């Protein structure tokens, strides 16, 4: 819990940091509220909040479960929100979880579950101090400030994904044979994960904007509408990029199919040429076999070989030429009939 921090926010005062949870909770007596920012807490640390804040055990279990989808749950003493943050670098896409417990006079933020690098949210204290006037208005306004930062940070991952899609498109069009379809599949999987998360998060903001959250005041709802608009824009971007990846997959398969068809046509042309040559030389081979034996000398007379053998060679050449032109004409007729 070395990176966790506990604050109190009092109207007309600055953000006060306290060494312990109890001290931050006691400071609420001055008329403000407490903000408890946990980084990779244990189950015992969160369970210690059940009695002073009335947190429900089910919401704490969801907070510590890394397999949950974004959600919002209402309880008598608080509202529990679960959202995602993304990281995308070097074709590796990771999803982390951030959780919020919003009550009348407290806000608990939880992030960095099991993360070696600590908080996935960055320096939230500096973020809040930049807009301290908004934070003084209540825990729901502080929640908006942190959620706005969380949602806007998604743009970094989305832009990185779009850049990799452009790189994949250029590589595929440059050399489809060397392109790896697995790269597109990784991008498609990341987009599907983003779509799933953004869909649920947009529903969460929709519930808040419909005044379904008892702990978000009417003035704060207008601020959450801005977050809803951002999520809607990101969702549309993901849908557009999914269509682009699907189109790139079809183009890749078409290019590969064209290359295979071209190779097959070249193979067929070579086979046809070899067949033509074989057909021409088949009768010549037969005649050469006969002419190379004594039957030809017996037929023409042994003394006539100076004339008989040159005549035999001329006949073979004539037969070869005639076969060639006959086969070429038959081939051209077949091609015209096929067209």
Secondary structure as UniProt FT lines:
FT   TURN            2..3
FT   STRAND          5..9
FT   TURN            11..12
FT   STRAND          16..18
FT   HELIX           21..26
FT   HELIX           27..30
FT   STRAND          33..39
FT   HELIX           43..47
FT   HELIX           49..53
FT   HELIX           57..64
FT   TURN            66..67
FT   STRAND          71..74
FT   STRAND          79..89
FT   TURN            90..91
FT   STRAND          92..102
FT   STRAND          106..111
FT   TURN            113..114
FT   TURN            116..117
FT   HELIX           124..130
FT   HELIX           132..135
FT   TURN            136..137
FT   HELIX           139..152
FT   HELIX           154..174
FT   TURN            176..178
FT   HELIX           181..209
FT   TURN            210..211
FT   TURN            214..215
FT   HELIX           218..291
FT   HELIX           294..300
FT   HELIX           302..304
FT   HELIX           305..338
//
